[in-house]
């Protein structure tokens, strides 16, 4: 058991070895976040705090999920298990749930998933049926609006009730007709997967209770990047046992443009007043010179959890300041510099 805690600093060990209750891990850049997540999963299983099938870990990309699976598989290699815990993206986890329980929502279990190309075609035909000028109001713009609404769990009916101005009224019509058309095709889009799972859980308590009983431990990576629908989904699952571990860092929140809501991580302690908070501040990949500059810059952020990154690495070279006229020029400078460093 000590192997899972070996070579960890004090705060990393605390995050890994917390056995029960809500846990918020503020993981600064380069602080070993993935190692802590994967070792925590392995610790819970190997110590028999939870069976493998009782642990759910959710992240944002297939690549990140794949890396976590391999690390957990390696950590548990000496443990006699038939399976490792479920580790996947929000979409893959929700897809598995919908495949099992699509009928109560009015879909067949063999529903298809519309990709962006399919969505564009359906939105275009929807606009044509509604006689909307697609030169002036593009299907793309409606698609973006609908995606934002779904990320906030706003249904066509709820949106229509508050749509008073001309464009929102038009968008409400498109949204409603688009959803009807998806259902006629026995199809869902990517935003539907999470929204439909939340609707399933809220309308069918027996199904929710079944998954709450199954997933007694829930871990969410990059919590600062979750939107309202994702936040609602994981917190519904965590309601019964409250063994929810949120890992993230407000100073690395860059996805507001895709509806990520930093309030989710900011309000974690309000939602779970008994939460343990662990702040990972030791950085393992940067020099102290870089971290000192970083700390000075991020300390100006208004919405953040206080932390001070440090390292046992050397001070390192001084920082060079380059002023670029445009973002393209900045990107080209970075690319040229990287190529030169690789050649050296």
C-alpha positions in Angstrom: 0.0 0.0 0.0 2.9 2.3 0.8 4.0 2.0 -2.8 1.2 4.3 -3.9 2.4 6.9 -1.5 6.1 6.5 -2.2 8.0 9.5 -3.6 5.0 11.9 -3.0 5.3 15.1 -1.1 3.2 15.7 2.0 0.2 17.4 0.3 0.2 14.8 -2.6 0.1 12.0 0.0 -2.8 13.8 1.7 -4.8 14.0 -1.5 -4.1 10.4 -2.5 -4.9 8.9 1.0 -8.1 10.8 1.8 -10.6 7.9 2.1 -14.0 9.5 2.6 -16.0 12.7 1.9 -15.7 15.6 -0.6 -12.2 16.5 -1.6 -11.0 19.6 -3.5 -7.5 19.4 -4.9 -6.1 22.7 -6.2 -3.4 21.5 -8.5 -0.9 24.2 -9.6 0.8 23.8 -13.0 3.4 21.1 -13.0 2.5 19.9 -9.5 1.9 16.2 -10.4 -1.9 16.4 -10.8 -2.2 13.3 -13.0 0.0 11.3 -10.7 -2.1 12.2 -7.7 -5.3 11.3 -9.6 -4.2 8.0 -10.8 -2.5 7.0 -7.5 -5.7 8.0 -5.6 -7.7 5.7 -7.9 -5.3 2.8 -7.3 -5.2 3.5 -3.5 -9.0 3.4 -3.2 -9.1 0.0 -5.0 -6.0 -1.7 -3.6 -6.9 -0.8 0.0 -10.4 -2.2 -0.8 -12.1 1.1 0.2 -14.0 0.6 -3.1 -14.4 -2.1 -5.7 -13.1 -1.1 -9.2 -16.6 -0.9 -10.5 -17.5 1.6 -7.8 -15.0 4.2 -8.9 -15.6 6.7 -11.8 -13.0 9.1 -13.1 -14.0 11.7 -15.7 -11.8 13.9 -17.8 -12.1 15.9 -21.0 -10.2 14.2 -23.8 -9.8 10.6 -25.0 -6.0 11.1 -24.8 -6.1 12.1 -21.2 -8.5 9.2 -20.3 -6.2 6.8 -22.1 -3.2 8.0 -20.3 -5.0 7.7 -16.9 -6.1 4.2 -17.7 -2.6 3.0 -18.5 -1.2 4.5 -15.4 -3.9 3.0 -13.2 -3.4 -0.4 -15.0 0.3 -0.3 -14.3 -0.2 0.7 -10.6 -2.7 -2.1 -10.1 -0.7 -4.7 -12.0 0.1 -6.7 -8.9 -3.4 -6.5 -7.6 -5.7 -9.5 -8.6 -8.4 -7.6 -10.4 -10.6 -8.6 -13.3 -11.1 -5.0 -14.4 -9.9 -1.4 -13.7 -12.3 1.4 -12.7 -14.2 3.3 -15.3 -12.1 6.1 -16.6 -13.5 8.1 -19.6 -14.6 11.4 -21.0 -17.9 13.0 -20.0 -19.3 12.0 -23.4 -18.2 8.4 -23.3 -19.6 7.9 -19.8 -22.9 9.6 -20.7 -23.1 7.6 -23.9 -22.8 4.3 -22.0 -25.7 5.4 -19.7 -27.9 6.4 -22.6 -27.3 3.2 -24.4 -28.7 1.4 -21.4 -31.6 3.8 -20.7 -32.6 5.6 -23.9 -36.2 4.4 -24.0 -37.5 6.5 -21.1 -36.3 9.6 -22.9 -38.1 8.6 -26.1 -35.1 7.3 -28.0 -34.2 3.8 -29.2 -31.1 2.2 -27.7 -29.6 2.1 -31.2 -29.7 5.9 -31.5 -27.0 7.5 -33.7 -24.7 10.3 -32.9 -24.7 13.3 -35.2 -21.3 14.8 -35.8 -20.7 18.5 -36.7 -21.3 17.8 -40.4 -24.6 16.0 -39.7 -25.6 18.9 -37.4 -24.9 21.5 -40.0 -27.0 19.7 -42.6 -29.9 19.3 -40.2 -29.7 22.9 -39.1 -29.6 24.0 -42.7 -32.7 22.0 -43.6 -34.4 23.3 -40.4 -33.7 26.9 -41.4 -35.0 26.3 -44.9 -38.2 24.8 -43.6 -38.7 27.8 -41.4 -37.9 30.1 -44.4 -35.0 31.7 -42.6 -32.5 33.7 -44.7 -29.4 31.6 -44.2 -27.2 34.3 -45.7 -28.2 36.7 -43.0 -28.7 34.1 -40.2 -26.3 31.2 -40.7 -27.0 27.7 -39.5 -23.7 27.9 -37.7 -24.8 30.8 -35.5 -27.9 28.8 -34.5 -25.8 25.8 -33.8 -23.5 27.8 -31.5 -26.5 29.2 -29.7 -28.1 25.8 -29.3 -24.9 24.3 -27.9 -24.6 27.1 -25.3 -28.2 26.5 -24.3 -27.7 22.8 -23.9 -24.5 23.4 -21.8 -26.7 25.3 -19.4 -29.5 22.6 -19.5 -32.0 25.0 -21.1 -34.6 23.2 -23.1 -36.4 24.5 -26.2 -39.6 25.2 -24.2 -37.7 27.0 -21.4 -35.8 29.1 -23.9 -39.0 30.0 -25.9 -40.6 31.3 -22.7 -37.9 34.0 -22.3 -37.4 34.8 -25.9 -38.9 38.2 -26.6 -36.6 39.9 -29.2 -36.7 38.9 -32.9 -33.4 36.9 -33.0 -34.0 34.9 -29.8 -37.6 34.1 -31.0 -36.2 32.8 -34.3 -33.5 30.8 -32.5 -36.1 29.3 -30.2 -38.1 28.1 -33.3 -34.9 26.6 -34.8 -33.9 24.9 -31.5 -37.3 23.3 -31.1 -37.6 22.1 -34.7 -33.9 20.9 -34.6 -34.6 18.8 -31.5 -37.7 17.3 -33.0 -35.8 16.4 -36.1 -33.1 14.8 -34.1 -35.6 12.7 -32.3 -37.3 11.7 -35.6 -33.9 10.4 -36.8 -33.4 8.7 -33.5 -30.2 10.8 -33.2 -28.5 12.9 -30.6 -25.7 15.5 -30.9 -22.7 15.7 -28.6 -24.3 18.3 -26.3 -27.4 16.1 -26.0 -25.4 13.3 -24.3 -24.8 15.1 -21.1 -28.1 17.1 -21.1 -30.1 13.9 -21.7 -28.3 12.1 -18.9 -29.2 14.9 -16.5 -32.8 14.8 -17.6 -32.8 11.0 -17.2 -31.5 11.3 -13.7 -33.9 14.1 -12.7 -37.0 12.4 -14.1 -36.2 8.8 -13.1 -34.9 8.6 -9.5 -34.7 4.9 -9.6 -32.2 5.1 -12.4 -30.2 7.8 -10.7 -30.1 5.7 -7.5 -28.8 2.8 -9.4 -25.8 4.8 -10.7 -25.3 6.5 -7.3 -25.1 3.1 -5.8 -22.7 1.9 -8.5 -20.3 5.0 -8.5 -19.6 5.6 -4.9 -16.3 7.4 -5.6 -16.2 10.1 -8.3 -13.1 11.9 -9.5 -13.2 14.8 -12.0 -10.2 16.1 -13.7 -9.8 19.8 -14.8 -12.9 20.9 -12.8 -12.3 24.5 -13.7 -13.2 23.6 -17.3 -16.6 22.0 -16.5 -19.8 23.7 -17.7 -23.1 23.7 -15.8 -24.4 20.5 -17.4 -21.2 18.6 -16.6 -21.2 20.0 -13.1 -24.9 19.0 -12.6 -24.2 15.5 -13.9 -21.4 14.6 -11.6 -23.0 16.2 -8.5 -26.2 14.2 -9.1 -24.1 11.1 -9.1 -22.3 12.2 -5.9 -25.4 13.1 -3.9 -25.8 9.8 -2.0 -22.2 9.0 -0.9 -20.6 12.5 -1.4 -17.2 10.9 -2.1 -16.5 13.4 -4.9 -12.9 14.5 -5.7 -12.6 17.6 -7.9 -9.2 18.4 -9.2 -8.4 21.7 -10.9 -6.9 25.2 -10.8 -8.6 28.5 -11.5 -5.4 30.0 -12.8 -5.5 27.5 -15.6 -9.1 28.2 -16.6 -9.1 29.1 -20.3 -12.3 27.6 -21.7 -14.9 30.2 -20.8 -15.5 30.5 -24.6 -16.9 27.0 -24.6 -19.2 27.6 -21.6 -16.8 26.4 -18.8 -18.0 28.0 -15.6 -15.3 28.8 -13.0 -18.1 29.1 -10.4 -18.2 25.3 -10.3 -14.8 25.1 -8.6 -15.1 28.4 -6.7 -18.4 27.3 -5.1 -17.2 23.7 -4.3 -16.7 24.5 -0.6 -20.1 26.2 -0.4 -21.7 23.1 -1.9 -19.7 20.8 0.3 -19.0 22.7 3.6 -17.2 19.7 5.0 -14.8 19.4 2.0 -11.2 18.8 2.6 -9.0 21.2 0.5 -5.5 20.2 -0.5 -3.4 22.7 -2.4 -0.5 21.3 -4.5 2.1 24.1 -4.8 5.4 22.3 -5.5 6.2 22.5 -9.2 8.4 19.8 -10.7 9.0 21.0 -14.2 9.9 24.7 -14.1 12.7 26.9 -12.7 12.1 29.2 -9.7 12.7 32.2 -11.9 9.7 31.2 -14.1 7.6 30.4 -11.0 8.4 33.7 -9.3 7.2 35.6 -12.4 4.2 33.4 -12.7 3.2 33.9 -9.0 3.4 37.7 -9.5 1.2 37.6 -12.6 -1.5 35.2 -11.4 -1.7 37.0 -8.0 -3.6 39.7 -9.8 -6.4 37.4 -10.8 -9.6 38.3 -8.9 -11.3 34.9 -8.9 -8.8 32.4 -7.6 -7.8 30.1 -4.7 -4.6 31.4 -3.0 -1.5 29.4 -3.8 2.2 30.1 -4.2 4.1 27.9 -6.6 7.6 26.9 -5.7 10.2 24.4 -6.8 13.4 22.7 -5.6 14.9 23.1 -9.0 17.6 25.7 -9.8 16.8 29.4 -10.3 17.4 29.0 -14.0 18.0 31.6 -16.7 16.5 35.0 -16.7 13.3 35.6 -18.5 13.4 37.3 -21.9 10.6 39.7 -22.8 9.6 39.8 -26.4 7.1 42.4 -27.7 5.1 41.2 -30.7 3.0 43.4 -32.9 0.3 40.7 -33.5 -0.8 37.4 -32.1 0.4 35.7 -35.4 3.9 37.3 -35.0 3.9 36.1 -31.4 3.0 32.5 -32.5 5.7 32.6 -35.2 8.3 33.7 -32.7 7.4 30.8 -30.3 7.5 28.3 -33.2 10.9 29.6 -34.4 12.3 29.5 -30.9 11.1 25.9 -30.3 12.6 24.7 -33.6 16.0 26.3 -32.7 15.9 24.7 -29.2 15.2 21.3 -30.7 18.0 21.7 -33.2 20.4 22.6 -30.4 
